[in-house]
């Protein structure tokens, strides 16, 4: 998905998640993963608008959608990160 599709998806996810629930996303984050650039090329070849995005972009989209307590942790040995975002109570 592109940025606009991601924003819309996060809004729908927050609405369907129980209050206090946590959304978890596993992703290649641009600027934080050596594998993100290669994955971005793959997405550009295989999808109309896909790519990789920065932690700042994800955090902004999640907060715009109404999520709180956004946290990012690396997945050891995988080149990806987990993004956690809580749906307010």
Buried (B, 14 or more C-beta within 10 A) or exposed (E): BEEEEBBEEBBEBBEEBEEEBEBEBEBBBBEBBEEBEEBBEBBEEEEEEBBBBEBEBBBBBBEEBEBEEBEBEEEEEEBBBBBBBBBEE
